[in-house]
Amino acid sequence: MPKLVYFLVLYCGISSCAIAQEYPHTSLWTRFQVTAPVSKQWEVVTAVHWRRQNNYLNNTVNFLEEPLLTGAHAQLVRRNKKQTVAFIPIQINYFLANTLLGREEDFSVPQNREWRYSVGFELTQNNKSRWTFRERVLQEFRFFRSNQDQPVGRVRTRFQINYKWKSFVSINGLTEVILHTPPQINNLPAVRFHQFWLGSSLLWQLTPHLNLETGYTFIRTQRLNKTEADNQNVTNLHLFVRL
């Protein structure tokens, strides 16, 4: 799996060579997530999302100035007895999203509604050490109001490292590559680069059932015209509850 991630990162670099215009952004991503085990191997995960962004016409750093996204998701997860493989038979997301504000035309783009259905798996390696490695692959099918709810495919490949620094805090690092895949919007390539993520965070164990994540993620997104890209500097603030 790491070799696949390296290849995808190289592919992203090559795909970015044709970019003629880049737009910088600062944004805040927040999430409140609840995980509820229903048996020894099955669990249900639900979350709400709230995101904001800057308005480059007024301020380049105030990530609370303009709306970016509100939404929620629900996920069903089955883990094997060794907790090394997680199968995600279904994940459903509902989002109301505003476009990233990189140019004047973006201010007139209406808010878009999206339903998203995903299926995938996650692998975990620990070996009873302070280090934990996770690899996740998700296939998404996205339905946008702006596209008359026709399905659009996307594949997400994530590699994550966790180091247990202290009993109450862990250090996370992640990279993720996201590709557009079939089915696709008319007249667009079947497979093409969409996003590259690189981030780090601290995971604070506040109680045995409550964790807080604080961190930063850089996200590069290629626009549909393939000659423009958005560079997001994301501050992450997430709260996790495990029942």
Secondary structure, DSSP 8 states (H G I E B T S, - for coil): -HHHHHHHHHHHHHHGGG--EEEEEEEEEEEEEEEEESSSSEEEEEEEEEEEE--TTT-SS-TTSEEEEEEEEEEEEEE-TTS-EEEEEEEEEEEEE-----SGGGGGS--EEEEEEEEEEEEEE-TTSSEEEEEEEEEEEEEEGGGTT-EEEEEEEEEEEEEEEETTEEEEEEEEEEEEESS--TTS-SSEEEEEEEEEEEEEEEETTEEEEEEEEEEEEE-TTSSEEEEEEEEEEEEEEE-
